């Protein structure tokens, strides 16, 4: 197939905080030293920020370094944190912790909409003269041997069988001296890099969580803008990692969510149901009464920490932001690390292009900047905390406290495991445990404060062209042979968007139905399937959720 080509000096894949910060930094450097460096950013969403979702409390330090004249008041719908609270929840009660754990003290931080922050950054990138192409999904990494030489974007206008339709447009081959991969959590292109190159040698397996979030319009007086509340305990058990968050936004808006580690053992555990159960707790239900849901979404988070981050440089390429796993799960923050690593990637790429040497040895300067600066200083001391929570809530909390006291000094690093390997078969798990959590029934769905998956998908603004190849590539063999008796088809529970449905045919054989149009691009299925039989790839450019205000 004949394809158009585009040649640039630096190609940035992903228009989130990491990618846009990288692009803006490159533009600033080019303006400062008078060099002409061609930079392009491709983003799979139909508009910048449409796929961006986070809690989100921002540590503004990196943003101030990127934008020296940064002022919080210039960020749309942002509000400085005014008060922190942490509660431990039982099924019906709540206990406020008398002392806020130091990592959860947010004085000086800002509650933001990541969607709006991304748009704000995109405006500055385009004003700086950088080409920003939305609706273009990176589909394939282009290699010359082991050197990254660019990216191929996805074809447009294929039918569901993969055949070209009228108006078919072949993807474009974008060649670059340096390609910076900022394709987010479990990014499909970063996965290709990790499969092809020895970037994970000596690293622990990556570990993840999934965050489910709703944006609410509350009755006046229910929440104060700037209030930050975190919860531990209910609806999760001791063996499950995670917690809830409630962030007060201007105009009586509330960011409400639940983060659940994707390393739970119970094959019948349902994160979406757990979120509904959280909303039924008296602490939360009273706030929501009289309000209404505005938006819903879900997204995976890279929570493994420092020891799981792959080598982020190679011949012709760099990895930044969530794609590499730069997130502090103890502080519950990653946006500032995405911005910081995007800037550091820009510094390394700019120097390499100017020197005419974009080999791995030249781009290793990126790793040196990470190691010698605030990124390692923040992440290394807490490198074992997520792994400690694998032994339960109490063990994890104790270890987190000890890590802070000892500033990360520990005789031997804890060993983590890929989340899907921790899920246990039904017979092994249910022999000694009760499910659902605490023996409680599933949360009732009233469509006022609690919702079924399809209703939530409606509030995500998700839209895909129906007649296109499925972007969820599934080996269905385990579905029809093993998955039911072994794990009870966990995909119908761990997916927060009802993409997967299982029904028996006339012969009694389970058949999987994939409703790819419902997908909110959270990547949970790609991460948590016990057989690793599901691969998420981008749909046709522009498809997906519309996370306005999230």
C-alpha positions in Angstrom: 0.0 0.0 0.0 1.3 3.4 -0.9 1.4 5.8 2.0 2.1 9.5 2.4 5.2 10.3 4.5 6.1 13.2 6.7 9.6 14.0 7.9 10.2 15.9 11.2 13.0 16.3 13.6 11.0 15.3 16.7 7.7 13.4 16.7 5.7 13.4 19.9 3.0 10.7 20.2 0.3 11.7 22.6 -1.2 15.1 23.4 -1.5 14.8 27.1 0.5 16.6 29.8 3.8 14.8 29.0 3.6 15.2 25.2 2.4 18.8 25.3 5.1 19.8 27.9 7.7 18.2 25.7 6.5 20.1 22.6 6.3 23.4 24.5 9.8 23.0 25.9 11.2 22.2 22.4 9.6 25.3 21.0 11.0 27.4 23.9 14.5 26.0 23.2 14.3 26.6 19.5 13.2 30.2 20.1 15.9 30.7 22.6 18.9 29.5 20.5 17.4 30.4 17.1 17.5 26.8 15.7 14.9 25.6 13.3 13.7 22.3 14.6 10.6 20.6 13.1 8.3 19.2 15.8 4.9 17.5 15.4 2.5 16.1 18.0 -0.1 13.5 17.1 -3.1 12.8 19.4 -5.7 10.1 18.9 -8.6 12.0 20.4 -10.9 14.1 18.2 -9.8 17.2 20.1 -7.1 17.8 22.6 -7.9 16.8 26.1 -10.9 14.7 25.2 -9.4 11.5 26.5 -7.7 13.0 29.6 -9.0 11.9 32.9 -7.6 12.2 36.4 -8.7 13.1 40.0 -6.9 15.5 39.9 -4.8 17.4 42.5 -1.8 19.1 40.8 1.6 19.8 42.3 2.2 23.0 40.3 6.0 23.0 40.7 6.9 21.5 37.3 4.3 23.6 35.5 5.9 26.7 37.0 9.2 25.6 35.6 7.7 25.1 32.2 5.6 28.3 32.1 7.5 30.9 34.2 4.6 33.3 34.1 2.2 30.6 35.3 -0.7 31.8 37.5 -3.2 29.4 39.0 -6.0 31.9 38.1 -5.2 31.4 34.5 -6.2 27.7 34.6 -9.9 27.2 33.9 -11.9 25.8 36.8 -8.8 25.4 39.0 -8.9 26.1 42.8 -6.1 26.0 45.4 -6.5 23.3 48.0 -7.8 24.8 51.2 -8.4 21.7 53.5 -7.3 18.0 53.6 -9.3 15.2 55.3 -8.7 11.5 55.4 -11.4 9.0 56.6 -11.3 5.3 57.3 -14.6 3.8 56.3 -16.5 0.8 57.6 -19.7 -0.3 55.9 -21.8 2.4 57.7 -19.4 4.6 59.7 -16.5 6.9 59.0 -13.5 7.8 61.2 -11.6 10.9 60.5 -7.8 10.5 60.9 -6.6 13.0 63.5 -3.3 13.5 61.6 -3.1 13.7 57.8 -0.3 11.4 56.5 2.4 13.7 55.1 2.1 12.4 51.5 -1.6 13.4 51.5 -1.0 17.0 52.7 -1.8 19.1 49.7 -1.0 22.6 50.9 0.2 24.6 47.9 -1.4 22.2 45.4 -4.3 22.9 43.1 -7.5 20.9 42.2 -7.8 20.9 38.4 -9.7 19.4 35.6 -7.1 17.5 33.6 -9.2 17.9 30.5 -9.1 21.7 30.9 -5.4 21.8 31.9 -4.6 19.8 28.7 -6.5 22.2 26.5 -4.7 25.1 28.3 -1.4 23.6 27.5 -2.4 22.8 23.9 -3.2 26.5 23.3 0.3 27.4 24.3 1.8 24.7 22.2 0.0 25.9 19.0 0.8 29.5 19.8 4.4 28.5 19.9 4.1 27.3 16.3 4.2 23.5 16.9 2.1 21.3 14.6 -0.6 19.5 16.7 -2.6 16.9 14.8 -5.7 15.6 16.6 -7.6 12.5 15.5 -4.5 10.7 14.4 -3.8 7.5 16.3 -0.3 6.0 16.3 -0.8 2.4 15.2 2.7 1.0 14.6 6.3 1.9 15.6 8.6 2.1 12.5 12.0 0.5 13.0 15.2 0.3 11.1 16.7 -2.8 12.8 16.5 -1.8 16.5 16.4 1.9 15.8 13.1 3.7 16.1 12.6 5.9 13.0 9.0 7.0 13.5 5.4 6.0 13.7 2.7 4.9 11.3 -0.8 6.3 12.0 -3.9 4.2 11.7 -5.9 3.8 8.4 -9.3 5.4 8.1 -12.3 4.1 6.4 -12.0 0.4 7.0 -15.2 -1.7 7.5 -15.6 -4.2 10.4 -13.8 -6.9 8.4 -10.8 -4.6 7.7 -11.7 -4.0 4.0 -11.4 -0.5 2.6 -14.6 1.4 2.1 -15.4 4.4 -0.1 -13.3 7.3 1.1 -10.6 5.1 2.6 -7.4 6.9 3.7 -4.2 5.0 4.4 -2.3 6.0 7.5 0.7 8.2 7.2 4.3 7.2 7.9 5.9 10.0 10.0 9.6 9.7 10.1 11.6 11.4 12.9 15.1 11.7 14.2 13.7 11.3 17.7 10.3 9.9 18.6 9.0 10.7 22.1 6.4 8.2 23.2 3.8 9.8 25.5 1.0 7.4 24.7 -0.3 7.0 28.2 -0.9 4.1 30.5 -0.3 0.8 28.8 0.2 2.7 25.5 0.0 0.4 22.5 3.2 1.8 21.0 5.1 1.6 24.2 4.0 -2.0 24.4 5.5 -2.6 21.0 8.8 -1.1 22.2 8.8 -3.3 25.3 8.1 -6.4 23.2 10.9 -5.6 20.7 13.6 -4.1 22.7 15.3 -5.1 26.1 13.9 -2.1 28.0 12.6 -4.1 30.9 15.7 -6.1 31.7 16.4 -5.8 35.5 13.0 -4.2 36.1 10.1 -5.5 38.0 6.8 -6.2 36.2 4.7 -3.1 35.8 1.7 -2.8 38.1 -1.5 -0.8 37.6 -4.7 0.4 39.2 -8.0 1.5 37.6 -9.7 4.8 38.6 -13.4 5.3 38.2 -14.5 8.9 38.3 -17.7 10.9 38.2 -18.2 14.7 38.0 -21.2 15.8 39.9 -23.2 19.0 40.1 -24.3 19.2 43.8 -26.9 21.2 45.6 -25.5 24.5 47.0 -23.5 24.3 50.2 -22.8 20.6 50.0 -19.1 21.0 49.3 -16.5 23.8 49.5 -14.3 24.5 46.5 -10.7 23.5 47.5 -11.7 20.7 49.9 -9.8 17.4 49.4 -11.0 14.2 51.0 -9.5 10.8 50.7 -11.0 7.5 52.0 -9.5 4.1 53.0 -11.3 0.9 53.8 -14.9 0.3 52.6 -15.9 -0.7 50.0 -12.5 -2.5 49.7 -11.3 -5.3 51.9 -8.0 -5.6 53.6 -6.6 -7.6 50.7 -7.5 -5.0 48.1 -5.5 -1.9 47.4 -7.1 1.5 46.8 -9.4 4.2 48.1 -11.8 6.9 47.3 -11.5 10.6 46.7 -13.8 13.6 46.8 -12.5 17.0 45.5 -14.5 20.2 45.8 -14.5 22.3 42.6 -16.0 25.7 41.9 -19.7 26.2 41.2 -20.7 23.3 43.5 -19.0 20.7 41.3 -17.5 17.6 42.9 -14.9 15.1 41.5 -15.8 11.8 43.0 -13.9 8.6 42.4 -12.5 5.2 43.5 -9.1 3.8 42.7 -8.7 0.0 42.8 -5.4 -1.9 42.4 -5.4 -4.2 39.4 -3.8 -6.9 41.4 -6.7 -8.2 43.4 -7.2 -12.0 44.0 -10.9 -12.4 43.9 -12.1 -13.3 40.4 -15.6 -12.1 41.2 -14.5 -8.7 42.4 -16.3 -5.9 40.5 -14.7 -2.4 40.6 -17.8 -0.7 39.1 -20.0 -2.3 41.8 -17.5 -1.2 44.5 -17.8 2.4 43.2 -21.6 2.2 43.5 -21.2 0.8 47.0 -19.0 3.7 47.9 -21.7 6.2 46.8 -24.1 4.4 49.1 -22.0 5.1 52.1 -23.5 7.8 54.4 -20.4 10.0 54.1 -20.9 10.2 50.3 -24.7 9.7 49.9 -25.5 12.8 51.9 -23.4 14.9 49.6 -24.9 13.5 46.4 -28.6 13.8 47.5 -30.3 16.4 45.3 -27.4 16.6 42.9 -27.0 15.1 39.4 -24.3 13.3 37.4 -22.5 15.4 34.8 -19.8 13.1 33.4 -18.3 9.6 34.0 -15.0 8.0 33.0 -12.4 5.4 33.9 -8.7 5.1 33.3 -5.8 2.9 34.4 -2.9 4.3 36.4 0.7 3.0 36.5 1.3 2.4 40.2 4.3 0.1 40.3 6.8 2.8 41.1 10.4 3.4 40.5 11.5 -0.3 40.2 9.0 -1.0 37.4 9.9 1.9 35.1 11.6 0.5 31.9 14.7 2.0 30.4 13.2 5.1 28.9 15.6 5.7 26.0 16.7 3.8 22.9 18.2 4.5 19.5 15.9 7.2 18.1 13.3 7.1 20.9 12.3 8.2 24.4 9.4 7.4 26.7 7.8 9.9 29.1 4.9 10.3 31.5 2.4 7.6 32.3 3.6 5.5 29.3 6.8 4.8 31.3 5.1 4.6 34.7 6.2 8.0 36.2 3.5 8.2 39.0 3.8 8.6 42.8 1.1 6.3 44.1 1.8 7.3 47.7 1.1 11.0 46.9 -1.6 10.0 44.5 -0.1 12.3 41.9 1.4 11.9 38.4 0.6 15.0 36.4 3.6 16.9 37.6 5.8 13.9 36.8 4.4 13.7 33.3 5.1 17.4 32.8 8.6 17.1 34.3 9.6 14.0 32.3 8.2 15.6 29.1 10.5 18.6 29.7 13.5 16.4 30.4 12.8 14.4 27.2 12.6 17.6 25.3 16.0 18.7 26.6 17.6 15.3 25.6 15.9 15.2 22.2 16.9 18.8 21.4 20.5 18.3 22.3 20.7 15.1 20.3 19.2 16.6 17.2 21.5 19.6 17.3 24.5 17.3 17.8 23.5 15.1 14.9 23.6 12.0 17.2 20.3 10.4 18.2 21.7 7.1 19.3 20.8 5.5 22.6 24.1 6.6 24.0 23.3 10.2 23.2 19.7 10.0 24.4 20.8 8.4 27.7 21.2 12.0 28.8 17.5 11.7 29.5 18.0 9.0 32.1 20.8 11.0 33.7 18.5 14.0 34.0 15.9 11.8 35.6 18.4 10.3 38.0 20.0 13.5 39.0 16.9 15.6 39.5 13.5 15.7 41.3 12.0 12.7 39.6 14.2 10.1 41.2 14.4 12.1 44.4 10.6 11.8 44.7 10.1 8.2 43.4 13.0 6.2 44.7 12.3 6.5 48.5 8.7 5.1 48.0 9.7 2.5 45.4 8.5 -0.4 47.5 5.2 0.9 48.8 2.8 -0.4 46.2 4.5 -3.8 46.5 3.9 -3.7 50.3 0.2 -3.2 49.8 0.2 -6.5 48.0 0.3 -8.0 51.6 -2.8 -6.2 52.7 -3.9 -2.7 53.8 -2.4 -2.8 57.2 1.0 -4.1 56.0 1.1 -1.6 53.2 0.2 1.3 55.5 2.8 0.3 58.1 5.4 -0.1 55.4 4.5 3.3 53.8 5.0 4.9 57.2 8.4 3.2 57.7 9.5 4.2 54.2 8.9 7.9 55.1 10.7 7.6 58.4 13.7 5.8 56.8 13.6 7.9 53.6 13.4 4.8 51.5 16.4 3.0 53.0 15.6 -0.7 53.1 17.8 -3.7 53.2 16.2 -5.4 50.2 13.6 -4.3 47.7 10.2 -6.0 47.8 9.2 -8.1 44.7 6.1 -7.1 42.8 4.0 -9.2 40.5 2.0 -8.5 37.3 -1.5 -7.9 38.5 -3.2 -10.6 36.3 -1.0 -13.3 37.9 -2.5 -12.6 41.3 -6.1 -13.3 40.3 -6.9 -16.8 41.7 -9.2 -19.4 40.2 -12.7 -19.7 41.7 -12.2 -23.0 43.5 -8.9 -21.8 45.1 -10.3 -18.4 46.2 -13.8 -19.2 47.3 -12.7 -22.1 49.5 -11.5 -19.6 52.1 -13.1 -16.3 51.2 -16.5 -14.7 50.9 -17.5 -12.6 47.8 -18.7 -10.0 47.2 -16.7 -7.9 49.7 -17.8 -8.4 53.3 -20.6 -10.7 52.2 -22.7 -7.6 51.2 -25.1 -7.7 48.2 -24.4 -5.8 45.1 -25.3 -2.1 45.3 -28.8 -1.3 44.1 -28.9 0.8 40.9 -31.4 3.7 41.2 -30.0 5.8 38.3 -30.0 8.8 40.6 -26.8 8.2 42.5 -25.9 4.7 41.4 -25.8 3.6 37.8 -25.5 0.6 35.6 -22.6 0.4 33.3 -24.4 1.4 30.1 -25.9 4.5 31.8 -22.4 5.5 32.9 -21.0 5.0 29.4 -23.7 7.4 28.1 -22.3 10.0 30.5 -18.7 9.4 29.3 -19.6 10.9 25.9 -18.1 7.8 24.2 -18.5 7.6 20.5 -17.0 5.2 17.9 -17.9 4.6 14.3 -19.7 1.2 14.5 -18.6 -0.1 11.2 -14.8 -0.4 11.8 -12.5 -3.3 12.9 -12.7 -3.9 16.7 -9.9 -2.2 18.5 -10.1 -5.0 21.1 -8.2 -7.9 19.7 -9.3 -11.0 21.6 -8.3 -14.6 21.5 -11.7 -16.1 22.4 -10.4 -19.7 22.8 -10.2 -19.4 26.7 -13.7 -17.8 26.7 -15.3 -20.9 25.3 -13.2 -23.6 27.0 -11.6 -22.5 30.3 -12.5 -19.1 31.5 -16.0 -19.9 32.9 -15.1 -22.8 35.2 -11.7 -21.4 36.1 -12.4 -17.7 36.7 -16.2 -17.1 36.1 -15.5 -14.8 33.1 -14.0 -11.9 35.0 -14.0 -9.6 32.0 -17.7 -8.9 32.5 -16.8 -7.5 35.9 -13.5 -5.8 35.6 -14.6 -3.8 32.5 -16.3 -0.6 33.8 -18.1 0.0 30.5 -19.9 -3.3 29.6 -17.8 -4.0 26.6 -17.8 -7.7 27.3 -20.9 -10.0 27.6 -21.0 -13.8 27.8 -24.0 -15.9 26.9 -24.3 -19.6 26.1 -25.3 -20.7 22.6 -27.9 -23.4 21.8 -25.2 -26.1 22.5 -24.5 -24.6 25.9 -21.1 -23.2 24.8 -20.2 -19.8 26.2 -19.8 -17.1 23.5 -18.2 -13.8 24.1 -19.8 -10.6 22.6 -17.5 -7.6 22.4 -19.3 -4.2 22.4 -16.2 -2.2 21.3 -18.3 0.9 20.8 -18.8 1.1 24.6 -15.1 1.2 25.3 -13.8 4.2 27.4 -10.2 3.4 26.7 -9.3 2.6 30.3 -7.1 -0.4 29.3 -8.2 -2.5 32.3 -9.0 -5.5 30.1 -5.5 -5.4 28.5 -4.0 -5.4 31.9 -6.2 -7.7 34.1 -7.3 -10.6 31.8 -5.8 -13.7 33.5 -4.9 -15.3 30.2 -3.6 -12.1 28.6 -5.8 -12.8 25.7 -7.0 -9.2 25.2 -5.0 -6.6 23.4 -6.1 -3.0 23.2 -5.2 -1.0 20.1 -6.4 2.5 19.1 -9.7 2.6 17.2 -10.0 4.8 14.1 -8.6 8.3 15.0 -11.1 10.5 16.9 -13.1 7.7 18.5 -13.5 7.3 22.2 -14.7 9.2 25.2 -15.3 13.0 25.6 -14.1 13.9 29.0 -15.2 17.5 29.2 -14.4 18.9 32.6 -12.9 15.7 33.9 
